[in-house]
Amino acid sequence: MPEKIDWAKSVKITVTKADGAKCARCWHFENSTGASVNYPNVCHNCADLLVQYRFPPYRVEDKKLVVTEADIIVPSWLQKALKLPATISYDPKWLSEVSPDEL
């Protein structure tokens, strides 16, 4: 018969504060959070995903995301209905706010 081990006496668990800052998108604590100029409050993994998803660059002001430039892809049905191009570009002077929930 195997020897019984009292795990409570042989295992030690230590909790320490994580390095880095909390990513606003994935909530992981990463040293790379804040390193991206275009996505200042996310980690490098989330910044890469936002680039792949073509999420427009933004800055953070008063805990809100402010889009600095955007190309909006227009659905085909709306293109036909309103006679719009496939992509609409906004002038960076026209700022729109995006809530963090929309990430």
C-alpha positions in Angstrom: 0.0 0.0 0.0 1.4 3.5 -0.9 2.5 5.8 1.8 -0.1 8.5 2.7 1.1 12.1 2.3 -0.4 15.0 4.2 -0.6 17.5 1.4 -1.6 20.4 3.8 1.9 20.1 5.4 3.9 19.5 2.2 2.5 22.1 -0.2 3.1 25.8 0.2 1.2 28.4 -1.9 2.5 32.0 -2.2 0.5 34.8 -3.7 2.3 37.8 -5.1 1.3 40.9 -7.1 1.6 40.3 -10.9 4.2 42.3 -12.9 3.0 44.8 -15.5 -0.3 46.5 -16.0 -3.8 45.1 -16.6 -4.8 44.9 -20.3 -8.2 46.6 -20.8 -9.2 43.9 -23.4 -8.1 40.5 -22.0 -7.5 41.6 -18.4 -4.1 39.8 -18.2 -1.3 41.6 -16.4 1.4 42.1 -19.0 4.6 44.1 -19.1 3.7 45.0 -22.7 0.5 46.8 -21.7 0.7 50.4 -22.9 3.5 49.8 -25.3 1.4 50.3 -28.5 1.1 53.9 -29.7 -2.2 53.1 -31.5 -3.7 51.0 -28.7 -2.4 52.5 -25.5 -4.3 50.4 -22.9 -3.9 46.9 -24.2 -1.1 44.3 -24.2 0.9 43.4 -27.3 -1.3 40.3 -28.1 -4.5 42.3 -28.0 -2.9 45.2 -30.0 -1.9 42.6 -32.7 -5.5 41.3 -32.8 -6.9 44.9 -33.0 -4.7 45.5 -36.1 -5.9 42.2 -37.7 -9.5 43.2 -37.0 -8.8 46.6 -38.5 -10.0 48.4 -35.3 -9.1 52.1 -35.7 -6.3 53.6 -33.6 -7.4 55.4 -30.5 -6.3 57.3 -27.5 -7.7 57.2 -23.9 -9.1 60.4 -22.4 -11.0 60.4 -19.1 -11.4 56.6 -19.2 -13.0 56.8 -22.7 -11.6 55.6 -26.0 -11.4 58.4 -28.6 -10.9 57.1 -32.1 -8.3 59.2 -34.0 -8.9 57.9 -37.5 -11.2 55.3 -38.9 -12.0 53.5 -42.1 -15.5 52.1 -41.9 -16.4 49.1 -44.1 -19.9 49.7 -45.5 -22.1 46.6 -45.9 -23.1 45.9 -49.5 -26.8 46.4 -49.0 -26.1 49.9 -47.5 -23.7 50.7 -50.4 -26.5 50.0 -52.9 -29.2 51.8 -50.9 -27.2 55.0 -50.3 -24.8 54.7 -53.3 -21.8 54.7 -51.0 -18.2 53.4 -51.6 -17.1 50.2 -50.0 -15.0 52.1 -47.4 -15.6 55.5 -45.9 -12.6 57.3 -44.3 -13.1 59.8 -41.6 -10.9 62.8 -41.1 -8.9 62.5 -37.9 -10.3 65.9 -36.8 -13.7 64.3 -36.5 -13.5 62.3 -33.3 -16.0 59.7 -32.2 -16.1 58.0 -28.8 -16.0 54.2 -28.5 -16.8 52.6 -25.2 -14.4 49.9 -23.9 -17.2 47.3 -24.2 -17.0 47.6 -28.0 -13.5 46.2 -28.0 
